[in-house]
Every structure is written in C-alpha cells, then in structure tokens.
Amino acid sequence: MQPAILSRMDETRDQLLTRLLARLPALRETRWSRRIAALQRPAWLVGGVVRDLALGIDPLDIDLALEKDSLAVGEKLAAALSARFVPLHEDFGSCRIVLPEGGQLDLTDLQGATIEEDLARRDLTINAIAVRWPDGDAVIDPRGGLNDLAAHLARRAAPGVIHRDAVRTLRVFRFAAAFDLAIDADTLAEARAAAPALRAIPGERIWTELSQLLSRSTAAPWITALDVHGVLDALFPELAACAGVQQPPLHHLDVRAHSVETVRLLDSTMADDIIAPAIATPYSRALVRLAALLHDVGKPAAAANGDADCHYPEHQELGAAAADAACRRLRLPNADRRRVTTLVAAHMRPPQLADYLAAGQLTPRATRRFLLDLGDDWRLCVALARADLLATAGPLAPKDGEAKSRALARHLRDAADNQLAITKDRPLVTGRDVLALGVPPGPEVGRLLEAVAQAQFENPALSREEALELLRKKVGQPSIE
C-alpha cells in the first residue's frame, strides 16, 4: 500500500479520478460483478473500494449499497457464487459474502432515500464516494472526497456523523495514519467531543479500529494524538486513574504519563536485530503496545501498600489483573488476552535478569525459566522492558540500563537458539523412561523430566546415558556399572 500512497503525494483530483475510471472495467469483469448485473438491482460501489481504486490500491473488500433487500439479495448472490453468507446487522440490512477465491463483498441497504443521503451519513469524505454499479461511469462525490484525497485531508462527511457513532473517533485517526492525512480542525473537534462516548461502544468494534493503529510500524505520533484528544482515557479508565500517581526518583513522569511515553518509545526498539523478528508481525506490535499502555496500571492499587519513596510492591500482578479486565472489555481472543497479561506480569523481569547478568550472577535456571514462561514472546517482553527503561529519565535512573538490556537480549537469543532449542527438539528421556524406573504416574514424573531438561539446557552435550543415570540417582536406584 505504501508505494501507492507515496506516489500520489502531488496528484490532483483529476489524476485520481482518471485512475479510478481506468480501473473500473476490470472490476466489472469479475465473477461477482457479472452476477450482480444479472440480478438487475440498483446498486452502488461505495466507500473504501472507490477510494482504493483512485489511489491505485487493489481492493480485497468490496462495499456495495443497494436500494433495499440487501439481506435477501446477498443470500441469493452468495448461493450463485458458492460463497459463504454472513448476516451482519438486520437494522441496517447488511450482510457479508466471503468469496471462495478470496476477498469479500459487504452489502448494505441505502442509509437514506438516495445515494447522496447515504454518502452524507458516512464517516469521512474519502469514504463517501460512489459509482453506480455495474453500469455507471459517473463518479458520485457530493462531499468532495477526491478533493480531500488530493489535499491529503481527513474530513468528516458531514457535521454530526462522528457523534452518531463514536467508534468513528478512532476511524478518523486510523484513516489519517493509513493514508498520511492531516485531520481537518472541525473533524478533530468533533472527534474529541465524541471520545467519551467510546465507553459505550462494544469492545470488539473498539479493538478492530485500535489494533490497526497499534499495529503500525511507527505509532508514536498517533499515540500522542489519541492521548492529547482524550481518546486513551476514554478507552482505558485504568490508565486515567494513573494520572497524578507519583513515582520514585528513577522516574521523571507520573504513572499515566510514563505509561504513554513507554508506548511511544516502543518505536525506538523496532530496529533492534534481536527484537525485530517479533516486532515485525503487525498484530504482535499491537499486542505489545497494548501491554505497554497497561503495564503500570496496577500502581494505583499497589500504592496502598507502598511507602514514602513511592515503591509499589506487587504492581505487576495487580496490573496483570487490570490488563486482563481491559482485554476482556475489548473482547480480545483468549490467547491474545493471555499474551498481553503475561507481558504486563513479566515486564520487570528483564531488568532484573540484566542486572544479574552484568554481575555474573544470572543462572541457567533463571534464564531457562524466563524463556519458558514467555515462550515466543520473550522478545516482546524485552522490547517492553527496554521502552519502559527509556521512558524512565529521573535523576536516579541508571545510565547503563540500555546497554544491560542489549546484553541480556543477546544472552537470551543465544540461549533460546541453542540450549533451549536442543532440549525441545531432542529430549533425552521420556515419561516412559521414568515409569520404567518404578515411578508411579503423577506429578513426580513431570518433576523428574523437568530436572533432566534443565540439566540438558545447562549442558547441551549431555548424553542419553548420562540423563538416565541422573534419573536413577534422583529416583534412588543404583547406578549401572
């Protein structure tokens, strides 16, 4: 997408229109378009597909507006295309057709008496452009969407459209980020005013929009924008409660400001060659940024057990519980929720391990335990901890913290790629071996297997015979001479 966006930086409305019109004939030749033509029902190509065609982006998702009966037409169309039919919103007469060749069609009844009224009810002008389908060549652009695309401007389609559906507050920022647009002042003011109503929006709708912002390779400017315009506090009362909660002299910001700064500074970890393999996955970026935003939300509750020096015992555990509640509110899948809460619970471990490593006191057991507890997300935890460190710039902040973090990352990478990989790929003993020594089935079998795995981690050259000998000693059987 990015090359197409960059290539249009100096394009005029006429150039965008020319490209749009030039790409319509190929779209008319698709199987789904021919089926719609056969139905002989008034329809319009609308929204993102029209915008993307003008920008030179190949659309996978097609939005179509019909005068009426979209659900009935959609069911018939899905059957004709051997596609999957998914009803979406009965009130709006909307449905989705998942095409077997990839991509999807979304059909919706006109929201208004005419296509022009429908477009006036959409979120941004760049998403309020239509083409009569499949037999029209005239572009219907009453809100000036092509002009705004040419001017790199995100502007509401009409006054009040963001208030009508508060999730559009997030969509304003999401589209501005995706297409490198400035946000019109009136649009920004309405988004800011509508932000408190986000609390009433279903969590899955929030996460659909927020995750796309958080998954960007560079998110700091948009985190700042969400913060300045009140969106973060509306979405996360846990974060808002951190305002004014003071920190020890390691810090220069209160808990809330520090948390937002930590999210912003995750951008600076992206180029690290050890962290990059994990951060390169967009959805993992979204999850670690969410964890960074929530990593200290346990501090207000922990403050009750704190001291005059602002130490907050057990804030990681309390924070993980609060993060779990936030993830449930956003309706994250269980596996993603566990990833976020594990990162929050573990975010203090990398700096502790780094100190032990620098002092020559980091044990193989502690190294292996961290890698096993974090699994594939150990790199994300290191990234979060490093951003947390970089966001800590008080008078007592350690000067060598980042160097220690980088040394720890190298140590963990080598241990994961070598010792841990060997114990996973080539286990020396199995549960059958333990049972053969007379150990009854139960937790003791797992404890003995763990002891051998730890020994193999510490000595990758350990042989099977040596592992069996270790088992015999632990079980109390005589050695084989």
LONUVEX-374329 format. One record per residue (C-alpha): residue number from 1; residue in one letter; x, y, z. Coordinates in nm, 3 decimals. Example, Ala and Ser with C-alpha at 12.3 -4.5 7.8 and 13.67 -1.06 7.14 Angstrom:
REM residues 2
(1 'A' (1.230 -0.450 0.780))
(2 'S' (1.367 -0.106 0.714))
//
This chain:
REM residues 481
(1 'M' (0.000 0.000 0.000))
(2 'Q' (0.269 0.246 0.096))
(3 'P' (0.423 0.300 -0.253))
(4 'A' (0.081 0.381 -0.397))
(5 'I' (0.017 0.634 -0.122))
(6 'L' (0.355 0.798 -0.162))
(7 'S' (0.319 0.815 -0.540))
(8 'R' (0.010 1.032 -0.514))
(9 'M' (0.159 1.298 -0.287))
(10 'D' (0.146 1.559 -0.564))
(11 'E' (-0.150 1.428 -0.757))
(12 'T' (-0.453 1.639 -0.836))
(13 'R' (-0.814 1.539 -0.814))
(14 'D' (-0.825 1.486 -1.191))
(15 'Q' (-0.540 1.236 -1.177))
(16 'L' (-0.713 1.041 -0.901))
(17 'L' (-1.036 1.043 -1.099))
(18 'T' (-0.862 0.926 -1.416))
(19 'R' (-0.705 0.633 -1.234))
(20 'L' (-1.036 0.541 -1.073))
(21 'L' (-1.224 0.535 -1.402))
(22 'A' (-0.946 0.341 -1.574))
(23 'R' (-0.970 0.060 -1.319))
(24 'L' (-1.347 0.014 -1.324))
(25 'P' (-1.369 -0.203 -1.642))
(26 'A' (-1.151 -0.477 -1.494))
(27 'L' (-1.365 -0.482 -1.181))
(28 'R' (-1.680 -0.519 -1.391))
(29 'E' (-1.538 -0.838 -1.540))
(30 'T' (-1.512 -1.015 -1.206))
(31 'R' (-1.744 -1.308 -1.143))
(32 'W' (-1.924 -1.135 -0.857))
(33 'S' (-1.985 -0.822 -1.065))
(34 'R' (-2.137 -1.019 -1.352))
(35 'R' (-2.368 -1.193 -1.105))
(36 'I' (-2.483 -0.857 -0.966))
(37 'A' (-2.551 -0.734 -1.319))
(38 'A' (-2.768 -1.042 -1.377))
(39 'L' (-2.978 -0.955 -1.072))
(40 'Q' (-3.072 -0.619 -1.230))
(41 'R' (-3.098 -0.443 -0.894))
(42 'P' (-2.992 -0.078 -0.843))
(43 'A' (-2.654 -0.085 -0.665))
(44 'W' (-2.359 0.142 -0.598))
(45 'L' (-1.994 0.072 -0.540))
(46 'V' (-1.917 0.278 -0.230))
(47 'G' (-1.663 0.368 0.035))
(48 'G' (-1.319 0.217 0.069))
(49 'V' (-1.316 0.029 -0.260))
(50 'V' (-1.370 0.352 -0.458))
(51 'R' (-1.106 0.532 -0.254))
(52 'D' (-0.856 0.249 -0.302))
(53 'L' (-0.911 0.230 -0.677))
(54 'A' (-0.839 0.603 -0.701))
(55 'L' (-0.517 0.551 -0.502))
(56 'G' (-0.401 0.258 -0.713))
(57 'I' (-0.458 0.001 -0.437))
(58 'D' (-0.608 -0.336 -0.524))
(59 'P' (-0.919 -0.373 -0.305))
(60 'L' (-0.995 -0.710 -0.148))
(61 'D' (-1.309 -0.596 0.032))
(62 'I' (-1.590 -0.456 -0.179))
(63 'D' (-1.870 -0.240 -0.031))
(64 'L' (-2.198 -0.219 -0.220))
(65 'A' (-2.509 -0.017 -0.133))
(66 'L' (-2.847 -0.140 -0.256))
(67 'E' (-3.179 0.043 -0.254))
(68 'K' (-3.332 -0.228 -0.034))
(69 'D' (-3.344 -0.601 0.039))
(70 'S' (-2.966 -0.639 0.078))
(71 'L' (-3.003 -0.944 0.302))
(72 'A' (-3.225 -1.128 0.056))
(73 'V' (-3.011 -1.024 -0.242))
(74 'G' (-2.694 -1.118 -0.055))
(75 'E' (-2.821 -1.465 0.028))
(76 'K' (-2.913 -1.525 -0.336))
(77 'L' (-2.581 -1.384 -0.457))
(78 'A' (-2.380 -1.599 -0.214))
(79 'A' (-2.554 -1.912 -0.339))
(80 'A' (-2.481 -1.818 -0.702))
(81 'L' (-2.114 -1.759 -0.619))
(82 'S' (-2.079 -2.071 -0.398))
(83 'A' (-1.972 -1.828 -0.127))
(84 'R' (-2.035 -1.806 0.246))
(85 'F' (-2.321 -1.579 0.352))
(86 'V' (-2.289 -1.392 0.683))
(87 'P' (-2.575 -1.168 0.809))
(88 'L' (-2.429 -0.865 0.989))
(89 'H' (-2.685 -0.604 1.101))
(90 'E' (-3.051 -0.660 1.039))
(91 'D' (-3.133 -0.298 1.130))
(92 'F' (-2.906 -0.173 0.850))
(93 'G' (-2.991 -0.455 0.613))
(94 'S' (-2.625 -0.551 0.587))
(95 'C' (-2.456 -0.880 0.514))
(96 'R' (-2.119 -1.018 0.408))
(97 'I' (-2.035 -1.260 0.129))
(98 'V' (-1.700 -1.435 0.175))
(99 'L' (-1.578 -1.525 -0.172))
(100 'P' (-1.413 -1.864 -0.230))
(101 'E' (-1.139 -1.701 -0.440))
(102 'G' (-1.057 -1.459 -0.158))
(103 'G' (-1.190 -1.121 -0.053))
(104 'Q' (-1.543 -1.035 0.048))
(105 'L' (-1.849 -0.833 -0.051))
(106 'D' (-2.039 -0.626 0.204))
(107 'L' (-2.395 -0.537 0.100))
(108 'T' (-2.595 -0.272 0.288))
(109 'D' (-2.928 -0.103 0.229))
(110 'L' (-2.906 0.266 0.143))
(111 'Q' (-2.898 0.472 0.462))
(112 'G' (-3.129 0.743 0.331))
(113 'A' (-3.365 0.794 0.042))
(114 'T' (-3.085 0.849 -0.213))
(115 'I' (-2.721 0.759 -0.259))
(116 'E' (-2.631 1.120 -0.182))
(117 'E' (-2.807 1.097 0.156))
(118 'D' (-2.631 0.769 0.221))
(119 'L' (-2.289 0.922 0.150))
(120 'A' (-2.362 1.217 0.379))
(121 'R' (-2.404 0.971 0.667))
(122 'R' (-2.065 0.809 0.623))
(123 'D' (-1.761 0.888 0.838))
(124 'L' (-1.507 1.070 0.617))
(125 'T' (-1.534 1.230 0.278))
(126 'I' (-1.266 0.998 0.139))
(127 'N' (-1.503 0.709 0.222))
(128 'A' (-1.811 0.888 0.083))
(129 'I' (-1.756 0.839 -0.290))
(130 'A' (-1.973 0.611 -0.505))
(131 'V' (-2.013 0.470 -0.856))
(132 'R' (-2.341 0.329 -0.988))
(133 'W' (-2.279 -0.043 -1.033))
(134 'P' (-2.224 -0.214 -1.259))
(135 'D' (-2.349 0.010 -1.539))
(136 'G' (-2.242 0.360 -1.435))
(137 'D' (-1.937 0.563 -1.529))
(138 'A' (-2.014 0.881 -1.337))
(139 'V' (-1.841 0.918 -1.000))
(140 'I' (-2.077 1.041 -0.730))
(141 'D' (-1.875 1.260 -0.496))
(142 'P' (-2.104 1.516 -0.331))
(143 'R' (-1.886 1.552 -0.020))
(144 'G' (-1.563 1.631 -0.208))
(145 'G' (-1.376 1.313 -0.118))
(146 'L' (-1.147 1.317 -0.421))
(147 'N' (-1.051 1.677 -0.347))
(148 'D' (-0.965 1.578 0.010))
(149 'L' (-0.759 1.281 -0.109))
(150 'A' (-0.565 1.514 -0.336))
(151 'A' (-0.520 1.758 -0.046))
(152 'H' (-0.419 1.475 0.196))
(153 'L' (-0.702 1.571 0.430))
(154 'A' (-0.920 1.363 0.664))
(155 'R' (-1.254 1.548 0.690))
(156 'R' (-1.590 1.438 0.828))
(157 'A' (-1.854 1.369 0.564))
(158 'A' (-2.100 1.599 0.744))
(159 'P' (-2.138 1.764 1.085))
(160 'G' (-2.257 1.516 1.347))
(161 'V' (-2.151 1.193 1.174))
(162 'I' (-1.888 1.115 1.439))
(163 'H' (-2.130 1.181 1.725))
(164 'R' (-2.373 0.944 1.553))
(165 'D' (-2.127 0.656 1.604))
(166 'A' (-1.844 0.725 1.846))
(167 'V' (-1.621 0.449 1.707))
(168 'R' (-1.567 0.688 1.417))
(169 'T' (-1.346 0.885 1.654))
(170 'L' (-1.094 0.603 1.621))
(171 'R' (-1.158 0.568 1.249))
(172 'V' (-1.062 0.934 1.195))
(173 'F' (-0.717 0.868 1.339))
(174 'R' (-0.686 0.526 1.181))
(175 'F' (-0.751 0.653 0.827))
(176 'A' (-0.532 0.958 0.882))
(177 'A' (-0.248 0.727 0.983))
(178 'A' (-0.306 0.479 0.699))
(179 'F' (-0.308 0.743 0.425))
(180 'D' (-0.082 1.007 0.576))
(181 'L' (-0.358 1.266 0.607))
(182 'A' (-0.387 1.580 0.813))
(183 'I' (-0.711 1.598 1.012))
(184 'D' (-0.942 1.889 0.944))
(185 'A' (-0.996 2.112 1.252))
(186 'D' (-1.374 2.068 1.267))
(187 'T' (-1.337 1.692 1.232))
(188 'L' (-1.079 1.684 1.509))
(189 'A' (-1.301 1.892 1.737))
(190 'E' (-1.597 1.660 1.683))
(191 'A' (-1.380 1.352 1.738))
(192 'R' (-1.254 1.499 2.064))
(193 'A' (-1.607 1.580 2.178))
(194 'A' (-1.732 1.232 2.086))
(195 'A' (-1.445 1.046 2.258))
(196 'P' (-1.619 0.998 2.598))
(197 'A' (-1.899 0.806 2.425))
(198 'L' (-1.645 0.538 2.327))
(199 'R' (-1.706 0.385 2.670))
(200 'A' (-2.045 0.263 2.546))
(201 'I' (-1.915 0.107 2.221))
(202 'P' (-1.887 -0.275 2.210))
(203 'G' (-1.531 -0.381 2.278))
(204 'E' (-1.480 -0.581 1.960))
(205 'R' (-1.558 -0.273 1.749))
(206 'I' (-1.306 -0.071 1.950))
(207 'W' (-1.034 -0.333 1.911))
(208 'T' (-1.094 -0.366 1.536))
(209 'E' (-1.004 0.002 1.494))
(210 'L' (-0.748 0.042 1.774))
(211 'S' (-0.548 -0.265 1.677))
(212 'Q' (-0.496 -0.126 1.327))
(213 'L' (-0.344 0.189 1.475))
(214 'L' (-0.132 -0.004 1.726))
(215 'S' (-0.003 -0.243 1.461))
(216 'R' (0.163 0.026 1.254))
(217 'S' (0.542 0.018 1.219))
(218 'T' (0.550 0.373 1.356))
(219 'A' (0.278 0.457 1.605))
(220 'A' (0.424 0.727 1.832))
(221 'P' (0.262 1.029 1.657))
(222 'W' (-0.080 0.862 1.669))
(223 'I' (-0.043 0.755 2.032))
(224 'T' (0.029 1.121 2.104))
(225 'A' (-0.280 1.229 1.908))
(226 'L' (-0.505 0.979 2.088))
(227 'D' (-0.362 1.099 2.418))
(228 'V' (-0.395 1.473 2.351))
(229 'H' (-0.755 1.442 2.232))
(230 'G' (-0.879 1.235 2.525))
(231 'V' (-0.925 0.906 2.342))
(232 'L' (-0.689 0.698 2.558))
(233 'D' (-0.859 0.797 2.883))
(234 'A' (-1.200 0.725 2.732))
(235 'L' (-1.089 0.379 2.625))
(236 'F' (-0.891 0.292 2.937))
(237 'P' (-1.021 0.424 3.269))
(238 'E' (-0.743 0.214 3.426))
(239 'L' (-0.492 0.444 3.259))
(240 'A' (-0.682 0.760 3.350))
(241 'A' (-0.668 0.651 3.716))
(242 'C' (-0.288 0.663 3.697))
(243 'A' (-0.280 1.042 3.647))
(244 'G' (-0.110 1.211 3.941))
(245 'V' (0.023 0.885 4.087))
(246 'Q' (0.380 0.975 4.172))
(247 'Q' (0.687 0.760 4.113))
(248 'P' (1.026 0.713 4.281))
(249 'P' (1.323 0.931 4.176))
(250 'L' (1.410 0.688 3.897))
(251 'H' (1.122 0.849 3.711))
(252 'H' (1.052 1.197 3.578))
(253 'L' (0.681 1.142 3.497))
(254 'D' (0.376 1.029 3.688))
(255 'V' (0.243 0.680 3.619))
(256 'R' (-0.002 0.779 3.346))
(257 'A' (0.240 0.998 3.151))
(258 'H' (0.514 0.736 3.191))
(259 'S' (0.283 0.465 3.050))
(260 'V' (0.200 0.670 2.740))
(261 'E' (0.568 0.755 2.692))
(262 'T' (0.655 0.383 2.713))
(263 'V' (0.416 0.307 2.425))
(264 'R' (0.563 0.585 2.216))
(265 'L' (0.919 0.468 2.280))
(266 'L' (0.846 0.116 2.162))
(267 'D' (0.902 0.261 1.814))
(268 'S' (1.271 0.300 1.902))
(269 'T' (1.311 -0.074 1.962))
(270 'M' (1.191 -0.173 1.615))
(271 'A' (1.534 -0.162 1.452))
(272 'D' (1.699 -0.389 1.710))
(273 'D' (1.808 -0.701 1.521))
(274 'I' (1.715 -0.930 1.810))
(275 'I' (1.374 -0.779 1.883))
(276 'A' (1.284 -0.725 1.514))
(277 'P' (1.167 -1.084 1.439))
(278 'A' (0.886 -1.048 1.694))
(279 'I' (0.803 -0.683 1.629))
(280 'A' (0.788 -0.742 1.254))
(281 'T' (0.448 -0.908 1.292))
(282 'P' (0.184 -0.630 1.285))
(283 'Y' (-0.055 -0.796 1.528))
(284 'S' (0.227 -0.865 1.775))
(285 'R' (0.310 -0.495 1.758))
(286 'A' (-0.049 -0.418 1.851))
(287 'L' (-0.043 -0.654 2.148))
(288 'V' (0.288 -0.535 2.290))
(289 'R' (0.178 -0.172 2.255))
(290 'L' (-0.143 -0.255 2.440))
(291 'A' (0.065 -0.423 2.710))
(292 'A' (0.291 -0.117 2.728))
(293 'L' (-0.007 0.111 2.771))
(294 'L' (-0.132 -0.104 3.059))
(295 'H' (0.197 -0.219 3.211))
(296 'D' (0.178 0.003 3.521))
(297 'V' (-0.198 0.027 3.576))
(298 'G' (-0.156 -0.180 3.892))
(299 'K' (0.035 0.101 4.066))
(300 'P' (-0.265 0.297 4.198))
(301 'A' (-0.391 -0.014 4.380))
(302 'A' (-0.039 -0.108 4.490))
(303 'A' (0.015 0.242 4.631))
(304 'A' (-0.196 0.145 4.933))
(305 'N' (0.083 -0.095 5.031))
(306 'G' (0.363 0.134 4.916))
(307 'D' (0.592 0.358 5.114))
(308 'A' (0.703 0.719 5.130))
(309 'D' (0.956 0.654 4.850))
(310 'C' (0.676 0.554 4.610))
(311 'H' (0.765 0.187 4.586))
(312 'Y' (0.468 -0.017 4.469))
(313 'P' (0.500 -0.385 4.567))
(314 'E' (0.318 -0.642 4.353))
(315 'H' (0.212 -0.381 4.099))
(316 'Q' (0.294 -0.626 3.819))
(317 'E' (0.042 -0.883 3.947))
(318 'L' (-0.220 -0.617 4.013))
(319 'G' (-0.150 -0.467 3.672))
(320 'A' (-0.190 -0.805 3.502))
(321 'A' (-0.533 -0.844 3.663))
(322 'A' (-0.637 -0.494 3.549))
(323 'A' (-0.499 -0.561 3.200))
(324 'D' (-0.696 -0.884 3.189))
(325 'A' (-1.015 -0.689 3.263))
(326 'A' (-0.932 -0.436 2.990))
(327 'C' (-0.866 -0.713 2.736))
(328 'R' (-1.195 -0.881 2.825))
(329 'R' (-1.371 -0.549 2.776))
(330 'L' (-1.216 -0.526 2.428))
(331 'R' (-1.321 -0.886 2.361))
(332 'L' (-0.972 -0.998 2.268))
(333 'P' (-0.943 -1.369 2.189))
(334 'N' (-0.830 -1.567 2.493))
(335 'A' (-0.486 -1.643 2.351))
(336 'D' (-0.421 -1.273 2.280))
(337 'R' (-0.550 -1.173 2.623))
(338 'R' (-0.308 -1.416 2.785))
(339 'R' (-0.020 -1.276 2.580))
(340 'V' (-0.095 -0.922 2.697))
(341 'T' (-0.140 -1.013 3.063))
(342 'T' (0.177 -1.226 3.062))
(343 'L' (0.376 -0.933 2.925))
(344 'V' (0.235 -0.700 3.190))
(345 'A' (0.306 -0.950 3.469))
(346 'A' (0.663 -1.011 3.347))
(347 'H' (0.772 -0.660 3.245))
(348 'M' (1.001 -0.617 3.549))
(349 'R' (1.187 -0.944 3.494))
(350 'P' (1.418 -0.838 3.206))
(351 'P' (1.583 -0.552 3.402))
(352 'Q' (1.629 -0.784 3.700))
(353 'L' (1.785 -1.052 3.479))
(354 'A' (2.001 -0.787 3.310))
(355 'D' (2.141 -0.678 3.647))
(356 'Y' (2.220 -1.037 3.740))
(357 'L' (2.387 -1.094 3.403))
(358 'A' (2.602 -0.783 3.441))
(359 'A' (2.708 -0.903 3.789))
(360 'G' (2.789 -1.252 3.661))
(361 'Q' (2.508 -1.400 3.872))
(362 'L' (2.245 -1.496 3.616))
(363 'T' (2.188 -1.870 3.650))
(364 'P' (2.096 -2.106 3.366))
(365 'R' (1.784 -2.197 3.565))
(366 'A' (1.664 -1.834 3.573))
(367 'T' (1.742 -1.792 3.202))
(368 'R' (1.551 -2.105 3.104))
(369 'R' (1.258 -2.023 3.333))
(370 'F' (1.213 -1.681 3.168))
(371 'L' (1.227 -1.827 2.818))
(372 'L' (0.975 -2.097 2.904))
(373 'D' (0.739 -1.859 3.085))
(374 'L' (0.734 -1.609 2.796))
(375 'G' (0.754 -1.859 2.512))
(376 'D' (0.773 -1.696 2.170))
(377 'D' (0.701 -1.357 2.329))
(378 'W' (1.028 -1.325 2.520))
(379 'R' (1.148 -1.074 2.262))
(380 'L' (0.831 -0.867 2.307))
(381 'C' (0.889 -0.866 2.683))
(382 'V' (1.245 -0.743 2.632))
(383 'A' (1.114 -0.471 2.398))
(384 'L' (0.854 -0.361 2.652))
(385 'A' (1.110 -0.356 2.933))
(386 'R' (1.353 -0.152 2.723))
(387 'A' (1.087 0.104 2.630))
(388 'D' (0.989 0.116 2.998))
(389 'L' (1.351 0.189 3.082))
(390 'L' (1.385 0.457 2.813))
(391 'A' (1.071 0.625 2.949))
(392 'T' (1.241 0.647 3.291))
(393 'A' (1.462 0.955 3.299))
(394 'G' (1.457 1.072 3.660))
(395 'P' (1.770 1.181 3.849))
(396 'L' (1.834 0.826 3.979))
(397 'A' (1.767 0.646 3.652))
(398 'P' (2.052 0.404 3.570))
(399 'K' (2.285 0.527 3.298))
(400 'D' (2.382 0.180 3.181))
(401 'G' (2.034 0.032 3.166))
(402 'E' (2.006 0.021 2.787))
(403 'A' (2.350 -0.141 2.749))
(404 'K' (2.250 -0.404 3.004))
(405 'S' (1.923 -0.462 2.818))
(406 'R' (2.106 -0.523 2.492))
(407 'A' (2.347 -0.763 2.660))
(408 'L' (2.055 -0.954 2.808))
(409 'A' (1.885 -0.975 2.467))
(410 'R' (2.199 -1.130 2.317))
(411 'H' (2.224 -1.376 2.607))
(412 'L' (1.859 -1.479 2.574))
(413 'R' (1.880 -1.513 2.195))
(414 'D' (2.182 -1.742 2.220))
(415 'A' (2.018 -1.950 2.494))
(416 'A' (1.689 -1.978 2.301))
(417 'D' (1.852 -2.059 1.968))
(418 'N' (2.096 -2.314 2.108))
(419 'Q' (2.036 -2.466 2.450))
(420 'L' (1.657 -2.433 2.462))
(421 'A' (1.615 -2.546 2.102))
(422 'I' (1.816 -2.861 2.177))
(423 'T' (1.607 -2.955 2.481))
(424 'K' (1.284 -2.907 2.281))
(425 'D' (1.395 -3.077 1.960))
(426 'R' (1.599 -3.360 2.114))
(427 'P' (1.466 -3.461 2.456))
(428 'L' (1.692 -3.725 2.607))
(429 'V' (1.430 -3.907 2.813))
(430 'T' (1.054 -3.951 2.808))
(431 'G' (0.782 -4.028 3.055))
(432 'R' (0.817 -4.395 2.956))
(433 'D' (1.176 -4.393 3.083))
(434 'V' (1.065 -4.251 3.417))
(435 'L' (0.785 -4.504 3.456))
(436 'A' (1.029 -4.786 3.377))
(437 'L' (1.220 -4.690 3.691))
(438 'G' (0.916 -4.766 3.901))
(439 'V' (0.790 -4.411 3.945))
(440 'P' (0.407 -4.416 3.955))
(441 'P' (0.213 -4.192 3.716))
(442 'G' (0.162 -3.845 3.863))
(443 'P' (0.330 -3.508 3.918))
(444 'E' (0.661 -3.670 4.012))
(445 'V' (0.706 -3.786 3.651))
(446 'G' (0.688 -3.427 3.529))
(447 'R' (0.925 -3.308 3.802))
(448 'L' (1.187 -3.564 3.702))
(449 'L' (1.155 -3.484 3.330))
(450 'E' (1.195 -3.114 3.413))
(451 'A' (1.513 -3.190 3.610))
(452 'V' (1.664 -3.370 3.310))
(453 'A' (1.558 -3.093 3.071))
(454 'Q' (1.725 -2.836 3.297))
(455 'A' (2.043 -3.045 3.308))
(456 'Q' (2.039 -3.072 2.928))
(457 'F' (1.986 -2.695 2.899))
(458 'E' (2.293 -2.636 3.117))
(459 'N' (2.495 -2.898 2.929))
(460 'P' (2.377 -2.944 2.566))
(461 'A' (2.638 -3.221 2.525))
(462 'L' (2.465 -3.437 2.787))
(463 'S' (2.410 -3.788 2.652))
(464 'R' (2.109 -4.012 2.693))
(465 'E' (2.309 -4.247 2.912))
(466 'E' (2.406 -3.958 3.140))
(467 'A' (2.043 -3.841 3.150))
(468 'L' (1.925 -4.190 3.250))
(469 'E' (2.193 -4.201 3.517))
(470 'L' (2.070 -3.869 3.653))
(471 'L' (1.718 -4.010 3.668))
(472 'R' (1.835 -4.317 3.858))
(473 'K' (2.008 -4.102 4.116))
(474 'K' (1.700 -3.888 4.166))
(475 'V' (1.477 -4.195 4.195))
(476 'G' (1.723 -4.358 4.432))
(477 'Q' (1.814 -4.655 4.219))
(478 'P' (2.169 -4.789 4.196))
(479 'S' (2.381 -4.683 3.902))
(480 'I' (2.457 -4.921 3.618))
(481 'E' (2.828 -5.003 3.628))
//
